[in-house]
Every structure is written in structure tokens, then in C-alpha cells.
Amino acid sequence: MPPRPTTWPAIAADLARHITGRTPADDARHVRVAVDGAAVAKPKDLAESVATALRPLGREAVVVSADGFLKPASLRFEHGKRDADAFLDHWLDSGAMFREVFDPLEAKGSGRVLPDLWDTAKDRATRSPYVELAPGTVVIVVGEFLLDRWFPFDLTVHIHLSAGALRRRGQEEWTLPAFARYDDEVDPMANADVTVRADHADRPAWSGIPKP
């Protein structure tokens, strides 16, 4: 089915209803949602809108940014500050995200999630306190290159920008090969549950909610 025009509020509302419908409020399981996309596509805005739309439906929601789980500068920049392959493959500390976010959400997990681990601006640990999640809380993880990490998401949303749109939004030129590799190797447009084309920021088009 070709993508159909919509609005960002409508996408957030439909996603919230879908998430609520697939797991009742009295279900103790946590729901793990990915909002994947280049930072210039503003995936965090959509994640926050979904979280806001969930609360009137009786669901608690928290947004966890993958930017809070990037590796220290000494590891990220081991091959230079503008290495596109390292940006794609090595900047995100997937092991820390499993340990501090996903493992606690398992059936026998603690339910205590760390919202962030590393402050890249100061290049030191954030020392944020753990957050105790109520049963049934929806955890929305937002960031770049999330769909090839084996993270156990229940629902994946990918916001897609073409190379031209990435440039127009101000994406740094040296990073473009990373997004091209991601599109070629991971094919998030085919493999995400929900896809949003956002070349025109105020006129998104999306695939809609997949049928069960």
C-alpha cells in the first residue's frame, strides 16, 4: 500500500490507540516501542507526542533517548570524528542499552530503567537515578540506527528522509554514507512495522498501522 498523507498529531494518536489496544492496561508487561530516524527528522518529537497521547488512554509512558547511551568520546572517535562507518556501527553502546533498559523490562526483570548513562557534551557519566516503572508502562526508545541491534521491540516506527532531505535539514555531509548504508543493509522502510516519509516536514505520509 502506498504511503498516505497525514499529520503528525494523527500519527501520534493512531499509534497510541494501537499500542493501548494490543496490550490492556492491566497487563503487567511493559511495551517496548522504537521511534527510529535521523535526529534532523525529529523522531523525539513524535515519541513525546505518542507518550502524551497515551496518558489520557490510561497508559503510563516514558521516552528513552539513545543519545544518552552513546559511548565515551575515546571510543566513538577512535577512527576520527568523521568516520561514517563508526557512526553507524560503533557510536551506540548497545550492551549498555540491553543492560539498563531492555533487560529490566523482561518478564522477570526488575522494572528499574536507567533513562540515560553518558553525557556526550561533558563526556562523563550522567549519574541519573533509576526510574521504577509501573506494570504496563510503555517505553519509547528514540534514536538513530535502532533497527539492526537485536533490541526486542514490540513495535517499530521508522521516520525516513531521503539523502536530499537529510541535506536540506542540515545533516552533516560526512554522515550521509552511514544513512545510505543503513538504508541498504537494514532496509528500515521494509522492516519497520510503521514507516513515515518525512521529506516535507509539515506533510508526512505514512504506511498506517499494520493489521494483526
C-alpha positions in Angstrom: 0.0 0.0 0.0 1.4 3.4 -0.9 2.0 5.9 1.9 -0.9 8.2 2.5 -0.8 11.8 3.6 -1.5 12.6 7.2 -0.4 14.8 10.1 2.0 14.3 13.0 -0.8 14.6 15.6 -2.8 12.0 13.7 0.1 9.6 13.6 0.7 10.0 17.3 -3.0 9.5 18.2 -3.2 6.4 16.0 0.0 4.9 17.4 -1.3 5.5 21.0 -4.6 3.8 20.2 -2.8 0.9 18.6 -0.4 0.4 21.5 -3.2 0.6 24.0 -5.3 -1.9 22.0 -2.6 -4.5 21.7 -2.0 -4.7 25.5 -4.7 -4.0 28.1 -3.9 -1.6 30.9 -4.0 -4.4 33.5 -1.3 -6.4 31.6 1.9 -6.3 33.6 4.1 -6.5 30.6 6.0 -3.4 29.5 5.5 -2.4 25.9 8.8 -1.5 24.0 8.4 0.9 21.1 11.1 2.2 18.8 10.9 5.5 17.0 13.9 5.3 14.6 15.2 8.1 12.5 17.9 10.7 11.9 18.0 13.4 14.5 17.1 16.0 11.9 13.9 14.2 11.3 12.9 15.0 14.9 11.9 11.5 16.0 11.9 12.6 19.6 9.1 15.0 18.8 7.0 12.1 17.6 8.0 9.9 20.6 7.0 12.6 23.0 3.7 13.1 21.2 2.9 9.4 21.4 3.7 9.4 25.1 1.4 12.4 25.6 -1.4 10.7 23.7 -1.1 7.5 25.7 -1.6 9.1 29.1 -5.3 10.0 28.6 -5.8 6.4 27.5 -4.7 5.2 30.9 -1.2 4.2 30.0 2.0 5.5 31.6 4.8 6.2 29.1 8.4 7.1 29.3 10.8 8.2 26.5 14.4 7.0 26.5 16.8 8.6 24.1 19.5 6.5 22.6 21.7 9.7 22.6 22.0 9.1 26.4 23.7 5.7 25.6 26.4 6.8 23.3 29.9 5.6 24.0 32.6 7.9 25.5 34.5 10.1 23.0 37.6 8.0 23.3 35.7 5.1 21.8 33.4 7.0 19.4 36.2 8.9 17.8 38.8 6.1 17.8 38.9 6.3 14.0 38.4 10.1 13.8 35.5 12.4 14.5 34.0 12.0 11.0 34.1 8.3 10.3 30.7 7.3 8.9 31.2 3.6 9.4 32.0 4.2 13.1 29.0 6.5 13.4 26.7 3.7 12.2 28.3 0.7 13.8 30.1 1.8 17.0 28.8 5.0 18.5 25.8 3.5 20.3 26.5 1.4 23.3 24.1 -1.4 22.6 25.3 -3.5 25.5 24.5 -0.7 28.0 21.1 -0.3 26.5 20.3 -4.0 26.9 21.6 -3.9 30.5 20.0 -0.7 31.6 16.8 -0.6 29.5 15.8 -3.8 27.9 16.8 -6.5 30.4 14.8 -4.8 33.3 11.7 -4.9 31.0 11.8 -8.7 30.7 9.1 -10.8 32.5 11.5 -11.4 35.4 13.3 -8.1 35.2 13.5 -5.5 37.9 11.4 -2.9 36.1 14.1 -0.3 37.1 15.3 1.5 34.0 18.2 4.0 33.6 17.0 6.9 31.5 20.5 7.8 30.3 24.1 6.8 31.0 26.5 9.1 29.3 26.6 12.9 28.7 28.4 13.4 25.4 28.7 17.1 25.9 30.6 16.7 29.1 32.0 13.3 28.2 31.2 11.8 31.6 28.5 9.6 33.2 25.2 11.4 33.8 24.6 9.7 37.2 20.9 9.8 36.6 18.8 7.8 39.1 17.0 4.7 38.0 13.3 5.0 37.2 10.9 2.4 38.7 8.3 1.6 36.1 4.7 0.7 36.9 3.5 -2.5 35.3 2.3 -1.9 31.8 4.3 1.2 31.2 5.1 1.9 27.6 8.8 2.6 27.0 9.5 4.5 23.8 13.1 4.4 22.7 14.1 7.1 20.2 17.3 7.5 18.2 19.2 6.7 15.0 20.0 3.2 13.6 17.9 1.3 16.2 16.6 -1.5 13.9 19.8 -3.6 13.4 20.8 -4.0 17.1 18.6 -7.0 18.1 16.7 -4.9 20.5 13.4 -6.7 21.5 10.9 -4.1 20.4 7.2 -4.9 20.3 6.6 -2.1 17.7 9.0 -0.3 15.4 8.4 3.1 13.7 10.9 4.4 11.2 10.9 8.1 10.0 12.6 8.2 6.6 14.3 11.1 5.0 15.9 10.9 1.5 19.5 12.0 1.1 18.3 15.3 -0.4 16.0 15.9 2.6 18.8 15.0 5.0 21.0 17.7 3.4 18.2 20.2 3.4 17.5 19.6 7.1 21.2 20.2 7.9 22.5 16.7 8.3 26.3 16.8 8.2 27.7 15.7 4.9 30.1 13.2 6.3 27.3 11.2 8.0 25.3 10.6 4.8 27.2 7.4 3.8 26.1 6.0 7.2 22.4 6.6 6.4 22.9 5.2 2.9 24.5 2.0 4.3 21.7 1.7 6.9 19.0 2.0 4.2 20.9 -0.6 2.0 21.8 -3.1 4.7 18.9 -2.8 7.2 16.2 -1.6 4.8 14.2 0.1 7.6 11.4 1.1 5.2 10.7 -2.6 4.6 11.4 -3.9 8.0 9.9 -1.4 10.4 6.3 -2.1 11.4 5.3 1.5 10.7 7.1 3.9 8.2 6.7 7.6 7.9 8.1 9.5 4.9 9.0 13.0 6.1 10.9 14.7 3.3 8.4 17.5 3.7 8.4 18.2 7.4 4.8 19.6 7.5 3.4 17.0 5.2 4.3 13.5 6.4 3.0 10.4 4.6 2.8 7.0 6.4 2.1 3.4 5.9 -0.5 3.2 8.6 -0.9 0.6 11.4 -0.2 -2.9 10.3 -3.1 -5.3 10.6 -2.5 -8.2 13.1 
